[in-house]
Amino acid sequence: MFSIKYLGHSAFLVTNQNTRIIIDPFFLKPMKDFQKLAIDYVLLSHGHGDHVGSGIEIAKACDARMIAPLELATFCNKKGCKVHAMQIGGGYDFPFGRVKLTIAHHGSGYDLGGESFAYMGNPCGFLITIEGKTLYHAGDTGLFLDMKLIGEKNSIDAALLPIGDNFTMGIDDAVDAIEFLKPKLAIPMHYNTFDFIEANPQEFKDKAEARGFKVTIMQIGETIEI
């Protein structure tokens, strides 16, 4: 068993008795004392600023290990982070459990300021298995048919899915994603942070539940057990 805490946008804190993992730590309110988070691992799905967020600062302050696609991990390593580089389709057994990288259809670049924009490799999603429970964080992605394969090969206890449209799946595609993945629970993310990604999570919940799936709309700061 482990818990997940919603930190806003696509950021989640995943914890069990021994490990604290933060995913795509972009915070809506500035945070300075990162050491207090006591993070062990930082997972970054891709190189956009609203997902890298404070990841580099957290990894350095907490002496945490960064898990990310190779190009992004290499960039973070050059910034002083301990890293474990991976690529899509690959999995690795860490002390807390297993992480596998999945496809995500999106972009991945980091704004260096001015006119500089650094390529950060392929974006990804994460399958995180801890104590026999599996969490799927889709990252930023459009709908893709291989989600059906992900669902067939994995018993997903909770799926974190973007619903904000424009840059990712919208509500209807995200509901189709649930149909493919067959998770025990779906949780919407990546919506209402910016004007371009306004979406009604209750509409997502209603449409998914009409197909027989369970959805929980998490409030920022809320924690649930998986």
Secondary structure per residue as TSV (DSSP state, phi and psi in degrees):
chain	resnum	aa	ss	phi	psi
A	1	M	-	360.0	143.1
A	2	F	-	-145.8	168.7
A	3	S	E	-115.9	152.7
A	4	I	E	-125.6	135.8
A	5	K	E	-117.3	130.4
A	6	Y	E	-84.8	124.6
A	7	L	E	-105.1	0.7
A	8	G	E	105.3	152.8
A	9	H	T	56.7	-111.9
A	10	S	T	-117.6	17.6
A	11	A	E	-93.7	132.1
A	12	F	E	-138.4	147.1
A	13	L	E	-107.5	122.9
A	14	V	E	-112.2	125.5
A	15	T	E	-137.5	145.7
A	16	N	-	-129.8	-161.5
A	17	Q	S	-65.6	-26.4
A	18	N	S	-114.1	-17.1
A	19	T	-	-138.0	143.8
A	20	R	E	-124.3	119.1
A	21	I	E	-118.7	132.7
A	22	I	E	-117.7	136.3
A	23	I	E	-114.6	129.9
A	24	D	S	43.7	63.8
A	25	P	-	-79.8	70.9
A	26	F	-	-96.8	117.4
A	27	F	-	-103.4	138.2
A	28	L	S	-73.6	-28.7
A	29	K	S	-113.2	136.4
A	30	P	-	-58.1	142.1
A	31	M	-	-130.4	140.4
A	32	K	-	-115.8	-43.7
A	33	D	-	-88.1	75.0
A	34	F	G	-68.4	-25.7
A	35	Q	G	-59.9	-31.4
A	36	K	G	-65.0	-20.0
A	37	L	G	-69.1	-23.1
A	38	A	-	51.8	47.8
A	39	I	-	-80.5	139.7
A	40	D	S	-97.8	-35.1
A	41	Y	E	-139.2	139.8
A	42	V	E	-116.8	121.6
A	43	L	E	-106.1	125.6
A	44	L	-	-117.9	125.8
A	45	S	-	-82.4	-28.3
A	46	H	-	-168.6	177.9
A	47	G	S	-90.6	4.6
A	48	H	S	-69.7	148.4
A	49	G	H	-60.1	-29.8
A	50	D	H	-82.9	12.2
A	51	H	H	-129.8	-42.3
A	52	V	H	-61.1	-44.0
A	53	G	T	47.8	-122.2
A	54	S	T	-99.3	19.3
A	55	G	H	-58.1	-43.5
A	56	I	H	-65.0	-44.2
A	57	E	H	-64.0	-41.0
A	58	I	H	-64.8	-46.8
A	59	A	H	-59.1	-41.6
A	60	K	H	-72.8	-42.4
A	61	A	H	-66.7	-34.9
A	62	C	H	-99.6	-0.5
A	63	D	T	53.8	39.3
A	64	A	-	-87.1	158.7
A	65	R	E	-95.0	132.6
A	66	M	E	-88.3	130.6
A	67	I	E	-115.1	121.6
A	68	A	E	-162.7	164.2
A	69	P	E	-56.1	151.2
A	70	L	H	-46.7	-52.9
A	71	E	H	-64.6	-41.2
A	72	L	H	-68.8	-41.5
A	73	A	H	-61.4	-40.6
A	74	T	H	-62.5	-42.9
A	75	F	H	-59.3	-46.5
A	76	C	H	-67.1	-34.8
A	77	N	H	-62.1	-40.5
A	78	K	H	-68.4	-18.8
A	79	K	T	-89.0	1.7
A	80	G	T	104.3	9.8
A	81	C	-	-92.3	145.9
A	82	K	E	-75.0	136.4
A	83	V	E	-135.2	156.8
A	84	H	E	-128.2	107.4
A	85	A	E	-83.4	142.1
A	86	M	E	-138.8	176.2
A	87	Q	-	-142.7	163.7
A	88	I	T	-58.4	133.9
A	89	G	T	93.5	-18.0
A	90	G	-	-90.2	147.1
A	91	G	E	-128.4	161.6
A	92	Y	E	-151.3	140.7
A	93	D	E	-91.6	112.0
A	94	F	E	-97.1	168.8
A	95	P	T	-55.8	-31.5
A	96	F	T	-85.5	-20.2
A	97	G	E	154.3	-158.3
A	98	R	E	-112.7	141.4
A	99	V	E	-122.1	131.3
A	100	K	E	-127.5	138.3
A	101	L	E	-91.8	136.2
A	102	T	E	-116.1	166.5
A	103	I	E	-58.5	145.0
A	104	A	-	-144.2	128.5
A	105	H	-	-92.2	102.3
A	106	H	S	-165.8	-161.6
A	107	G	-	-116.3	177.9
A	108	S	-	-160.2	101.6
A	109	G	E	-148.8	149.9
A	110	Y	E	-115.1	128.2
A	111	D	E	-77.0	114.2
A	112	L	E	-89.9	0.3
A	113	G	E	95.4	155.0
A	114	G	T	64.5	-128.4
A	115	E	T	-105.0	11.0
A	116	S	E	-92.3	132.1
A	117	F	E	-140.7	117.8
A	118	A	E	-96.2	133.0
A	119	Y	E	-70.9	132.4
A	120	M	-	-120.1	25.7
A	121	G	-	78.3	-164.3
A	122	N	-	-79.2	141.5
A	123	P	-	-71.3	163.3
A	124	C	E	-148.1	169.1
A	125	G	E	-113.4	173.1
A	126	F	E	-127.9	133.9
A	127	L	E	-104.0	115.6
A	128	I	E	-116.1	117.8
A	129	T	E	-113.3	120.4
A	130	I	E	-131.9	123.4
A	131	E	T	52.6	41.0
A	132	G	T	81.3	0.1
A	133	K	E	-108.8	141.1
A	134	T	E	-119.1	127.8
A	135	L	E	-110.0	131.0
A	136	Y	E	-110.9	115.3
A	137	H	E	-103.8	111.6
A	138	A	-	-73.7	-12.2
A	139	G	-	66.5	-163.4
A	140	D	S	-86.1	122.4
A	141	T	-	-159.9	154.6
A	142	G	-	-86.0	171.9
A	143	L	-	-68.1	138.5
A	144	F	-	-143.7	148.0
A	145	L	T	-65.2	-27.8
A	146	D	H	-66.5	-9.5
A	147	M	H	-58.9	-31.4
A	148	K	H	-62.2	-42.2
A	149	L	H	-65.1	-41.0
A	150	I	H	-59.1	-42.5
A	151	G	H	-68.4	-35.0
A	152	E	H	-72.2	-32.8
A	153	K	H	-90.7	-12.1
A	154	N	-	-134.9	138.2
A	155	S	-	-89.2	100.1
A	156	I	-	-91.2	120.7
A	157	D	S	-81.2	-35.0
A	158	A	E	-148.2	136.3
A	159	A	E	-118.8	125.0
A	160	L	E	-99.2	113.3
A	161	L	E	-125.0	132.6
A	162	P	E	-70.9	141.8
A	163	I	-	-129.8	4.4
A	164	G	-	-77.8	-8.3
A	165	D	-	64.8	-176.1
A	166	N	S	66.5	-62.8
A	167	F	S	-99.8	-17.9
A	168	T	S	-141.7	-168.4
A	169	M	-	-56.3	145.1
A	170	G	-	-92.9	-172.7
A	171	I	H	-59.3	-50.1
A	172	D	H	-64.3	-41.5
A	173	D	H	-67.3	-35.4
A	174	A	H	-67.1	-34.9
A	175	V	H	-66.1	-40.5
A	176	D	H	-62.0	-35.5
A	177	A	H	-61.3	-40.1
A	178	I	H	-61.2	-41.3
A	179	E	H	-57.9	-40.9
A	180	F	H	-71.4	-44.2
A	181	L	H	-81.1	-30.3
A	182	K	-	53.6	48.7
A	183	P	-	-75.1	157.0
A	184	K	S	-68.5	-27.9
A	185	L	-	-147.8	138.7
A	186	A	E	-117.3	142.2
A	187	I	E	-131.6	124.0
A	188	P	E	-77.2	149.7
A	189	M	E	-150.0	177.9
A	190	H	S	55.2	57.1
A	191	Y	-	-150.3	150.4
A	192	N	S	65.3	8.9
A	193	T	S	-75.8	-39.2
A	194	F	S	-128.8	161.8
A	195	D	G	-56.6	-36.9
A	196	F	G	-67.7	-18.5
A	197	I	G	-121.1	36.5
A	198	E	-	-69.8	132.8
A	199	A	-	-156.0	154.5
A	200	N	-	-100.2	107.1
A	201	P	H	-64.2	-25.6
A	202	Q	H	-67.3	-35.1
A	203	E	H	-63.1	-43.1
A	204	F	H	-59.0	-47.4
A	205	K	H	-60.8	-47.1
A	206	D	H	-62.5	-43.5
A	207	K	H	-68.5	-38.2
A	208	A	H	-70.1	-42.1
A	209	E	H	-68.7	-26.6
A	210	A	H	-64.7	-22.8
A	211	R	T	-95.8	2.8
A	212	G	T	95.0	14.1
A	213	F	-	-105.4	152.2
A	214	K	-	-94.1	133.4
A	215	V	B	-130.9	136.5
A	216	T	-	-118.7	125.5
A	217	I	-	-91.4	110.5
A	218	M	-	-88.3	137.3
A	219	Q	-	-87.7	152.7
A	220	I	T	-59.8	127.0
A	221	G	T	95.5	-10.7
A	222	E	-	-78.3	144.9
A	223	T	E	-124.0	137.5
A	224	I	E	-129.7	157.7
A	225	E	E	-96.7	140.0
A	226	I	-	-112.4	360.0
